[in-house]
Every structure is written in structure tokens, then in C-alpha cells.
């Protein structure tokens, strides 16, 4: 074999080696890119889920605060609108867990000079201690919340119906809601007068619920509020 032919064969082997090396490098870069893209997608889902949960928690907190303000509205010397002692006394016969699946009486609360809201009032343990409160709703909690609880008036700006909230991507799938359940009356002393005149503190259990940007994410909160009407 001549020297020219040997050089051509050597060049062929060298060119084949470079091609193989380039292919290996291209595969490695492609795998690295796919791995980075997958990591980015996972991180994006984590951030999205965290933000979704934060929105749901914020909505539930806003509903809880509204309910708390309604309960405490007439406490002490305050002149704010809210539940009054007269409403609580007059509604005692209506705080009955048996009403849970029937018609629920409510108190009309004037939140402002122009805004009045109807607040369903549940009896002690009607929801928190009643394992069958969903019986008429096929265990659909969302349906029960939408039908039997109150919409948070001052957090409706978070709902999906608000175009500004939608544009800024902090809208919720539905309005936050809450329920107020009367608990016990704690008299200042054991005298008949204290019990008859409501000299003491009244306890309420407040529960709130809010969805995130979708109904797949939700937050529920519960708080006990003690207030004095005299």
C-alpha cells in the first residue's frame, strides 16, 4: 500500500472518531437540557401549589376575621354592628342541631350603614360534633358549605368574579365562606341573676373555608371566640 493510501485511511479513522465524539457530546447536552427542564417544571409546580395554598389560607383567614368581628361587634361598649345580646337570647330556641338538615334561622347583622348580611347561627356542636351533618349532601362538603354557610362580604374581591383579581392572578375559585356556631355561656358567678341576665361571656365556634385558584386546594380554619354582652 502506497503512502498516499495509508494517509487517506488514517484520515478516515480520525474523521469517524470526531463524529462519534460529537454524537456523545450532543447526547450528553440533550440529557442535561431535559433534566434541567424537568427540574424547572417541578419547581414551577411547587411554587404554583404553594401560592395556591397561600391564596386559600388568606381567603379562609379573611372569612374568619369577618365572622369574629360580627360576633364581637356589640361586645362591651363598642357601637359597631354585629350580633347583639337580644339576637342571641331570642334565637336560643333555634340553636338546635336537629335544624341542621332543615331550614336554618339566621340573624340579620348590619355590618355598615348600608350593608346588612344574614348570618346562619348553628347550635352547640351542630357541625363540629355532628358526624352526620353531610348526610343530605352525599358527603359533598363543598356543596354543604356553598348552601349552608355565609359568604364573606369583605373578601369577595378575592373571588374569580373580580376581573382585577383575575388579571393579577390572585383570584379564588369561589368566595370564602364561614359558619358561626354558638357554644356555651360562661356566667360570672353561679347566681340565678347572672344566668338570667347573661352576666358573663358567650362562647362561639367559628369555622371558615376558602378554595385556592382551583377547588382542588382548600384551607379550613376554626377559632373559638369569647365575648361579653354585659
Backbone as CSV, one residue per row, in Angstrom:
resi,resn,N_x,N_y,N_z,CA_x,CA_y,CA_z,C_x,C_y,C_z
1,UNK,0.848,-1.186,0.000,0.000,0.000,0.000,0.883,1.234,0.000
2,UNK,0.524,2.149,-0.866,1.321,3.361,-1.000,1.144,4.260,0.206
3,UNK,2.004,5.214,0.357,1.942,6.167,1.488,0.713,7.042,1.386
4,UNK,0.286,7.336,0.158,-0.897,8.178,-0.032,-2.152,7.470,0.472
5,UNK,-2.298,6.172,0.134,-3.465,5.402,0.571,-3.503,5.240,2.080
6,UNK,-2.322,5.036,2.700,-2.270,4.908,4.166,-2.737,6.204,4.843
7,UNK,-2.343,7.355,4.276,-2.737,8.641,4.851,-4.236,8.856,4.731
8,UNK,-4.825,8.449,3.599,-6.272,8.594,3.426,-7.045,7.746,4.417
9,UNK,-6.587,6.517,4.650,-7.265,5.638,5.611,-7.167,6.197,7.024
10,UNK,-6.001,6.752,7.361,-5.821,7.352,8.684,-6.762,8.542,8.875
11,UNK,-6.914,9.341,7.817,-7.830,10.482,7.880,-9.269,10.019,8.082
12,UNK,-9.624,8.921,7.419,-10.997,8.396,7.567,-11.275,8.000,9.003
13,UNK,-10.256,7.276,9.623,-10.439,6.858,11.014,-10.544,8.056,11.942
14,UNK,-9.747,9.097,11.674,-9.789,10.293,12.503,-11.138,11.009,12.376
15,UNK,-11.634,11.108,11.159,-12.927,11.763,10.956,-14.058,10.982,11.633
16,UNK,-14.039,9.658,11.604,-15.039,8.833,12.272,-15.001,9.026,13.775
17,UNK,-13.829,9.173,14.355,-13.690,9.378,15.796,-14.272,10.711,16.239
18,UNK,-14.020,11.745,15.445,-14.558,13.067,15.767,-16.084,13.054,15.714
19,UNK,-16.651,12.370,14.719,-18.107,12.271,14.587,-18.718,11.568,15.790
20,UNK,-18.076,10.466,16.226,-18.574,9.723,17.380,-18.517,10.579,18.645
21,UNK,-17.423,11.313,18.811,-17.284,12.188,19.971,-18.353,13.282,19.978
22,UNK,-18.617,13.847,18.800,-19.659,14.880,18.700,-21.035,14.334,19.051
23,UNK,-21.321,13.106,18.601,-22.608,12.487,18.918,-22.753,12.264,20.421
24,UNK,-21.683,11.788,21.065,-21.721,11.559,22.513,-21.956,12.868,23.251
25,UNK,-21.254,13.928,22.816,-21.422,15.234,23.449,-22.838,15.774,23.241
26,UNK,-23.381,15.593,22.043,-24.734,16.057,21.776,-25.757,15.329,22.645
27,UNK,-25.572,14.004,22.817,-26.485,13.236,23.664,-26.394,13.707,25.105
28,UNK,-25.179,13.957,25.580,-24.984,14.405,26.957,-25.634,15.768,27.185
29,UNK,-25.446,16.677,26.214,-26.041,18.010,26.339,-27.570,17.920,26.299
30,UNK,-28.091,17.039,25.448,-29.545,16.871,25.365,-30.114,16.338,26.674
31,UNK,-29.453,15.324,27.244,-29.906,14.774,28.522,-29.833,15.810,29.631
32,UNK,-28.760,16.609,29.606,-28.625,17.665,30.612,-29.738,18.703,30.468
33,UNK,-30.058,19.049,29.232,-31.132,20.005,28.988,-32.484,19.475,29.424
34,UNK,-32.748,18.192,29.129,-34.009,17.583,29.543,-34.122,17.530,31.059
35,UNK,-32.995,17.211,31.717,-33.002,17.163,33.168,-33.263,18.541,33.764
36,UNK,-32.633,19.565,33.200,-32.849,20.926,33.691,-34.287,21.372,33.468
37,UNK,-34.843,21.024,32.307,-36.226,21.392,32.006,-37.188,20.697,32.963
38,UNK,-36.930,19.418,33.255,-37.785,18.684,34.179,-37.716,19.281,35.585
39,UNK,-36.493,19.656,35.998,-36.321,20.290,37.311,-37.079,21.612,37.375
40,UNK,-37.015,22.379,36.295,-37.719,23.663,36.242,-39.231,23.469,36.327
41,UNK,-39.733,22.466,35.623,-41.174,22.196,35.655,-41.623,21.782,37.058
42,UNK,-40.819,20.937,37.716,-41.158,20.505,39.073,-41.149,21.692,40.028
43,UNK,-40.125,22.545,39.927,-40.046,23.723,40.786,-41.207,24.674,40.518
44,UNK,-41.602,24.788,39.248,-42.739,25.646,38.910,-44.031,25.116,39.528
45,UNK,-44.203,23.787,39.517,-45.386,23.198,40.149,-45.364,23.430,41.654
46,UNK,-44.199,23.306,42.265,-44.090,23.513,43.711,-44.461,24.948,44.064
47,UNK,-43.914,25.901,43.306,-44.209,27.313,43.556,-45.691,27.598,43.329
48,UNK,-46.246,27.015,42.263,-47.659,27.233,41.953,-48.561,26.663,43.053
49,UNK,-48.235,25.459,43.533,-49.035,24.842,44.590,-48.923,25.625,45.894
50,UNK,-47.705,26.098,46.190,-47.505,26.891,47.400,-48.304,28.183,47.334
51,UNK,-48.287,28.835,46.183,-49.031,30.080,46.014,-50.542,29.810,46.092
52,UNK,-50.961,28.706,45.501,-52.367,28.334,45.537,-52.819,28.107,46.979
53,UNK,-51.997,27.423,47.761,-52.333,27.172,49.154,-52.329,28.461,49.965
54,UNK,-51.402,29.364,49.648,-51.344,30.650,50.343,-52.598,31.475,50.071
55,UNK,-53.064,31.459,48.825,-54.289,32.176,48.482,-55.487,31.608,49.236
56,UNK,-55.559,30.273,49.305,-56.666,29.640,50.025,-56.612,29.994,51.512
57,UNK,-55.420,29.990,52.091,-55.278,30.323,53.508,-55.657,31.778,53.769
58,UNK,-55.255,32.665,52.871,-55.605,34.080,53.020,-57.117,34.280,52.957
59,UNK,-57.771,33.574,52.039,-59.223,33.677,51.929,-59.920,33.162,53.179
60,UNK,-59.453,32.027,53.708,-60.052,31.473,54.924,-59.835,32.406,56.108
61,UNK,-58.675,33.031,56.180,-58.401,33.979,57.268,-59.306,35.209,57.176
62,UNK,-59.528,35.685,55.959,-60.389,36.861,55.802,-61.811,36.559,56.241
63,UNK,-62.315,35.356,55.930,-63.657,34.972,56.353,-63.716,34.799,57.870
64,UNK,-62.678,34.217,58.435,-62.641,34.019,59.886,-62.644,35.357,60.622
65,UNK,-61.881,36.316,60.115,-61.815,37.639,60.742,-63.169,38.346,60.647
66,UNK,-63.831,38.221,59.499,-65.153,38.850,59.354,-66.140,38.279,60.353
67,UNK,-66.158,36.946,60.498,-67.066,36.316,61.448,-66.741,36.733,62.878
68,UNK,-65.469,36.834,63.187,-65.066,37.264,64.521,-65.544,38.684,64.810
69,UNK,-65.441,39.558,63.830,-65.898,40.937,64.008,-67.403,40.999,64.202
70,UNK,-68.124,40.125,63.514,-69.578,40.095,63.671,-69.950,39.659,65.089
71,UNK,-69.263,38.626,65.582,-69.547,38.143,66.934,-69.219,39.205,67.968
72,UNK,-68.109,39.895,67.806,-67.646,40.859,68.800,-68.207,42.257,68.581
73,UNK,-69.031,42.446,67.564,-69.477,43.785,67.203,-70.161,44.555,68.303
74,UNK,-70.969,43.856,69.120,-71.715,44.543,70.180,-71.120,44.280,71.561
75,UNK,-69.929,43.751,71.605,-69.328,43.424,72.887,-68.941,44.695,73.638
76,UNK,-69.115,44.664,74.956,-68.676,45.789,75.777,-69.373,47.076,75.396
77,UNK,-68.585,48.141,75.264,-69.123,49.464,74.965,-69.051,49.804,73.476
78,UNK,-68.620,48.851,72.679,-68.455,49.140,71.254,-69.805,49.397,70.590
79,UNK,-69.802,50.287,69.619,-71.024,50.624,68.889,-71.025,50.047,67.483
80,UNK,-70.110,49.113,67.207,-70.044,48.531,65.877,-71.241,47.607,65.658
81,UNK,-71.575,47.400,64.397,-72.657,46.473,64.071,-72.187,45.044,64.279
82,UNK,-73.073,44.185,64.683,-72.723,42.791,64.898,-73.850,42.089,65.625
83,UNK,-73.593,40.872,66.092,-74.600,40.166,66.866,-74.857,40.913,68.171
84,UNK,-76.098,40.977,68.584,-76.454,41.641,69.839,-76.949,40.607,70.826
85,UNK,-76.955,40.994,72.090,-77.445,40.089,73.126,-78.900,39.718,72.867
86,UNK,-79.691,40.669,72.411,-81.106,40.406,72.128,-81.249,39.309,71.085
87,UNK,-80.412,39.366,70.037,-80.476,38.339,68.996,-80.107,36.972,69.550
88,UNK,-79.084,36.952,70.389,-78.635,35.678,70.940,-79.713,35.087,71.847
89,UNK,-80.310,35.904,72.723,-81.357,35.416,73.614,-82.589,34.978,72.836
90,UNK,-82.976,35.778,71.866,-84.187,35.481,71.105,-84.020,34.234,70.245
91,UNK,-82.793,33.913,69.885,-82.555,32.800,68.971,-82.179,31.509,69.679
92,UNK,-82.179,31.518,71.029,-81.759,30.321,71.754,-82.527,29.079,71.330
93,UNK,-83.833,29.229,71.110,-84.643,28.066,70.747,-84.316,27.564,69.344
94,UNK,-83.611,28.375,68.577,-83.293,27.994,67.199,-81.935,27.319,67.084
95,UNK,-81.130,27.379,68.167,-79.830,26.725,68.145,-80.005,25.240,68.413
96,UNK,-80.447,24.550,67.424,-80.789,23.145,67.604,-80.137,22.325,66.498
97,UNK,-79.281,21.354,66.863,-78.641,20.529,65.830,-79.643,19.828,64.921
98,UNK,-80.867,19.642,65.413,-81.880,18.978,64.580,-82.234,19.817,63.361
99,UNK,-81.968,21.125,63.433,-82.269,22.004,62.300,-81.205,21.931,61.208
100,UNK,-80.169,21.136,61.462,-79.017,21.163,60.573,-79.377,20.841,59.130
101,UNK,-80.259,19.875,58.941,-80.621,19.481,57.581,-81.954,20.080,57.149
102,UNK,-82.462,20.983,57.948,-83.698,21.654,57.580,-83.452,23.130,57.381
103,UNK,-84.479,23.930,57.648,-84.311,25.369,57.499,-83.533,25.916,58.691
104,UNK,-82.564,26.761,58.435,-81.714,27.309,59.478,-82.056,28.770,59.680
105,UNK,-82.418,29.142,60.894,-82.717,30.536,61.176,-81.418,31.328,61.241
106,UNK,-81.519,32.596,60.955,-80.321,33.419,60.888,-80.578,34.771,61.530
107,UNK,-79.504,35.418,61.914,-79.578,36.761,62.469,-79.234,37.760,61.380
108,UNK,-79.986,38.839,61.315,-79.706,39.894,60.353,-78.733,40.888,61.001
109,UNK,-77.538,40.952,60.466,-76.488,41.786,61.057,-76.167,42.940,60.121
110,UNK,-76.198,44.138,60.650,-75.878,45.329,59.869,-74.390,45.619,60.020
111,UNK,-73.636,45.314,58.973,-72.184,45.485,59.042,-71.788,46.946,58.910
112,UNK,-72.484,47.659,58.043,-72.221,49.087,57.860,-73.560,49.803,57.771
113,UNK,-73.511,51.079,57.467,-74.764,51.841,57.346,-75.593,51.381,56.160
114,UNK,-74.967,50.690,55.217,-75.700,50.264,54.019,-75.700,48.755,53.813
115,UNK,-74.777,48.027,54.444,-74.623,46.591,54.197,-75.191,45.771,55.354
116,UNK,-76.169,44.931,55.036,-76.742,44.010,56.008,-76.548,42.591,55.495
117,UNK,-76.146,41.720,56.383,-75.879,40.346,55.976,-76.656,39.398,56.884
118,UNK,-77.146,38.300,56.305,-77.870,37.288,57.053,-76.888,36.203,57.490
119,UNK,-76.763,36.001,58.814,-75.791,35.070,59.347,-76.497,33.832,59.890
120,UNK,-76.304,32.650,59.273,-76.859,31.425,59.854,-76.182,31.147,61.198
121,UNK,-76.977,30.835,62.205,-76.448,30.546,63.534,-76.761,29.095,63.889
122,UNK,-75.721,28.313,64.139,-75.896,26.898,64.431,-75.800,26.655,65.926
123,UNK,-76.440,25.589,66.368,-76.411,25.237,67.781,-75.088,24.625,68.195
124,UNK,-74.895,24.484,69.494,-73.649,23.946,70.013,-73.408,22.534,69.494
125,UNK,-72.264,22.335,68.879,-71.900,21.031,68.352,-72.631,20.623,67.093
126,UNK,-73.455,21.500,66.528,-74.261,21.133,65.360,-73.399,20.688,64.192
127,UNK,-72.265,21.320,64.025,-71.359,20.961,62.937,-70.111,20.283,63.480
128,UNK,-69.499,20.894,64.479,-68.207,20.401,64.971,-68.311,19.022,65.620
129,UNK,-69.490,18.682,66.164,-69.626,17.406,66.858,-70.644,16.486,66.195
130,UNK,-71.090,16.838,65.002,-72.114,16.049,64.315,-71.493,15.342,63.116
131,UNK,-71.297,14.057,63.257,-70.660,13.285,62.182,-71.570,13.110,60.969
132,UNK,-72.854,13.433,61.119,-73.809,13.196,60.038,-74.282,14.487,59.378
133,UNK,-73.547,15.563,59.566,-74.042,16.833,59.021,-74.017,16.866,57.492
134,UNK,-73.332,15.915,56.883,-73.288,15.877,55.414,-74.238,14.840,54.826
135,UNK,-75.053,14.217,55.654,-75.878,13.110,55.174,-76.761,13.501,53.992
136,UNK,-77.334,14.687,54.021,-78.232,15.108,52.936,-77.481,15.682,51.749
137,UNK,-76.154,15.648,51.792,-75.350,16.223,50.703,-74.406,15.201,50.085
138,UNK,-74.674,13.926,50.335,-73.846,12.895,49.738,-72.382,13.028,50.104
139,UNK,-72.128,13.507,51.325,-70.760,13.728,51.811,-69.984,14.734,50.962
140,UNK,-70.705,15.590,50.279,-70.070,16.641,49.480,-69.923,17.895,50.350
141,UNK,-68.752,18.073,50.939,-68.536,19.207,51.843,-68.667,20.542,51.133
142,UNK,-68.143,20.611,49.908,-68.182,21.871,49.171,-69.624,22.298,48.928
143,UNK,-70.485,21.343,48.575,-71.893,21.654,48.342,-72.545,22.147,49.630
144,UNK,-72.204,21.522,50.765,-72.780,21.964,52.036,-72.315,23.374,52.378
145,UNK,-71.037,23.649,52.207,-70.503,24.981,52.504,-71.171,26.038,51.624
146,UNK,-71.383,25.709,50.368,-71.995,26.675,49.455,-73.463,26.920,49.768
147,UNK,-74.115,25.960,50.418,-75.548,26.063,50.652,-75.894,26.527,52.060
148,UNK,-75.101,26.144,53.048,-75.474,26.326,54.443,-74.632,27.344,55.200
149,UNK,-73.706,27.981,54.567,-72.831,28.914,55.275,-72.922,30.296,54.651
150,UNK,-72.216,31.232,55.241,-72.317,32.615,54.794,-71.094,33.018,53.978
151,UNK,-71.324,33.766,52.907,-70.223,34.281,52.097,-69.586,35.469,52.801
152,UNK,-68.269,35.485,52.836,-67.562,36.601,53.455,-67.736,37.850,52.592
153,UNK,-68.452,38.813,53.115,-68.788,40.007,52.337,-67.549,40.805,51.954
154,UNK,-66.620,40.933,52.896,-65.481,41.811,52.650,-64.311,41.108,51.983
155,UNK,-64.477,39.864,51.607,-63.411,39.170,50.879,-63.871,38.723,49.500
156,UNK,-64.994,39.268,49.041,-65.468,38.900,47.715,-64.549,39.445,46.614
157,UNK,-63.723,40.435,46.952,-62.788,40.956,45.962,-61.745,39.910,45.589
158,UNK,-61.684,38.805,46.355,-60.740,37.737,46.052,-61.330,36.693,45.117
159,UNK,-62.619,36.806,44.825,-63.277,35.752,44.065,-62.954,35.852,42.580
160,UNK,-63.285,34.770,41.893,-62.996,34.698,40.467,-63.844,35.660,39.645
161,UNK,-64.898,36.221,40.241,-65.746,37.155,39.516,-65.149,38.556,39.450
162,UNK,-64.081,38.775,40.179,-63.440,40.084,40.182,-62.388,40.123,39.086
163,UNK,-62.590,40.954,38.070,-61.686,40.975,36.914,-60.279,41.412,37.294
164,UNK,-60.166,42.337,38.244,-58.851,42.803,38.661,-58.073,41.683,39.337
165,UNK,-58.788,40.876,40.151,-58.143,39.746,40.810,-57.695,38.706,39.793
166,UNK,-58.510,38.505,38.773,-58.155,37.548,37.724,-56.924,38.023,36.961
167,UNK,-56.914,39.290,36.607,-55.780,39.841,35.855,-54.474,39.738,36.637
168,UNK,-54.547,39.873,37.953,-53.340,39.827,38.785,-53.062,38.422,39.329
169,UNK,-53.872,37.455,38.907,-53.650,36.043,39.236,-53.719,35.753,40.732
170,UNK,-54.575,36.464,41.467,-54.787,36.094,42.861,-56.266,35.831,43.133
171,UNK,-57.018,35.543,42.092,-58.437,35.244,42.275,-58.602,33.830,42.855
172,UNK,-59.733,33.618,43.510,-60.057,32.318,44.085,-61.163,31.652,43.272
173,UNK,-61.251,30.335,43.398,-62.267,29.604,42.641,-63.673,29.972,43.096
174,UNK,-63.820,30.337,44.373,-65.125,30.736,44.913,-64.903,31.645,46.107
175,UNK,-65.959,32.329,46.508,-65.845,33.246,47.640,-65.570,32.491,48.935
176,UNK,-64.742,33.043,49.811,-64.550,32.442,51.136,-65.869,32.433,51.904
177,UNK,-66.058,31.432,52.756,-67.309,31.298,53.497,-67.014,30.964,54.958
178,UNK,-68.009,31.191,55.820,-67.830,30.895,57.236,-69.146,30.480,57.868
179,UNK,-69.054,29.846,59.005,-70.210,29.445,59.785,-69.935,29.794,61.245
180,UNK,-70.965,30.288,61.932,-70.858,30.642,63.345,-71.724,29.673,64.145
181,UNK,-71.108,28.992,65.084,-71.808,28.010,65.910,-71.755,28.477,67.364
182,UNK,-72.919,28.648,67.967,-72.946,29.057,69.366,-72.454,27.920,70.250
183,UNK,-71.615,28.247,71.214,-71.107,27.233,72.127,-71.776,27.387,73.483
184,UNK,-71.071,27.772,74.489,-71.629,27.815,75.837,-71.616,29.234,76.392
185,UNK,-72.433,29.443,77.426,-72.419,30.698,78.160,-71.681,30.466,79.478
186,UNK,-70.695,31.296,79.747,-69.892,31.174,80.956,-70.256,32.338,81.871
187,UNK,-71.065,32.054,82.878,-71.532,33.104,83.782,-70.407,33.592,84.683
188,UNK,-70.516,34.858,85.100,-69.518,35.404,86.021,-69.561,34.705,87.363
189,UNK,-70.744,34.277,87.763,-70.894,33.520,89.009,-72.089,32.596,88.850
190,UNK,-72.375,31.845,89.867,-73.430,30.836,89.778,-74.783,31.333,90.279
191,UNK,-74.926,32.620,90.470,-76.197,33.150,90.939,-77.239,33.097,89.828
192,UNK,-78.505,32.927,90.198,-79.569,32.913,89.173,-79.609,34.208,88.359
193,UNK,-79.288,35.334,89.011,-79.325,36.611,88.298,-78.288,36.647,87.181
194,UNK,-77.110,36.122,87.434,-76.050,36.125,86.427,-76.458,35.292,85.223
195,UNK,-77.085,34.157,85.481,-77.521,33.298,84.379,-78.671,33.935,83.616
196,UNK,-79.594,34.573,84.348,-80.776,35.152,83.705,-80.445,36.403,82.917
197,UNK,-79.478,37.162,83.390,-79.170,38.447,82.762,-77.941,38.364,81.846
198,UNK,-77.457,37.164,81.642,-76.300,36.975,80.759,-75.091,37.789,81.236
199,UNK,-74.882,37.807,82.558,-73.688,38.462,83.067,-72.544,37.455,82.983
200,UNK,-71.818,37.550,81.930,-70.734,36.615,81.689,-70.302,36.682,80.240
201,UNK,-69.646,35.634,79.796,-69.127,35.591,78.425,-69.816,34.474,77.645
202,UNK,-70.080,34.762,76.401,-70.675,33.778,75.496,-69.612,33.282,74.534
203,UNK,-69.544,31.980,74.384,-68.534,31.378,73.508,-69.161,31.017,72.159
204,UNK,-68.410,31.257,71.113,-68.821,30.898,69.755,-67.682,30.138,69.088
205,UNK,-68.041,29.169,68.274,-67.059,28.468,67.445,-67.246,28.949,66.013
206,UNK,-66.173,29.443,65.422,-66.224,29.959,64.050,-65.379,29.055,63.157
207,UNK,-65.954,28.657,62.041,-65.215,27.875,61.047,-65.276,28.597,59.711
208,UNK,-64.191,28.567,58.991,-64.145,29.222,57.677,-63.505,28.289,56.666
209,UNK,-63.862,28.516,55.406,-63.303,27.716,54.313,-63.077,28.596,53.101
210,UNK,-62.000,28.348,52.396,-61.739,29.044,51.135,-60.980,28.104,50.209
211,UNK,-61.303,28.190,48.941,-60.575,27.434,47.926,-59.437,28.289,47.396
212,UNK,-58.500,27.647,46.719,-57.430,28.380,46.055,-57.903,28.812,44.668
213,UNK,-56.991,28.874,43.742,-57.379,29.225,42.373,-58.226,28.123,41.744
214,UNK,-58.137,26.916,42.295,-58.996,25.807,41.884,-59.574,25.163,43.141
215,UNK,-60.656,24.407,42.978,-61.285,23.744,44.121,-60.475,22.559,44.627
216,UNK,-59.393,22.209,43.931,-58.559,21.094,44.382,-57.735,21.466,45.608
217,UNK,-57.608,22.754,45.863,-56.857,23.224,47.025,-57.805,24.022,47.903
218,UNK,-57.811,23.750,49.189,-58.672,24.483,50.103,-57.997,24.612,51.456
219,UNK,-58.446,25.608,52.210,-57.993,25.798,53.585,-59.220,25.959,54.467
220,UNK,-59.208,25.315,55.602,-60.282,25.465,56.582,-59.657,25.858,57.915
221,UNK,-60.272,26.810,58.581,-59.785,27.297,59.863,-60.905,27.245,60.884
222,UNK,-60.540,27.147,62.148,-61.520,27.155,63.221,-60.965,27.959,64.389
223,UNK,-61.831,28.720,65.024,-61.430,29.523,66.175,-62.580,29.600,67.160
224,UNK,-62.251,29.730,68.423,-63.249,29.944,69.470,-63.157,31.390,69.946
225,UNK,-64.297,32.064,69.939,-64.337,33.484,70.310,-65.211,33.642,71.556
226,UNK,-64.684,34.319,72.557,-65.432,34.627,73.772,-65.751,36.117,73.774
227,UNK,-67.003,36.453,74.008,-67.369,37.861,74.031,-68.344,38.134,75.177
228,UNK,-68.303,39.340,75.680,-69.160,39.732,76.789,-70.182,40.747,76.285
229,UNK,-71.450,40.469,76.543,-72.508,41.356,76.096,-72.990,42.288,77.207
230,UNK,-72.589,42.049,78.451,-72.956,42.925,79.563,-71.741,43.127,80.448
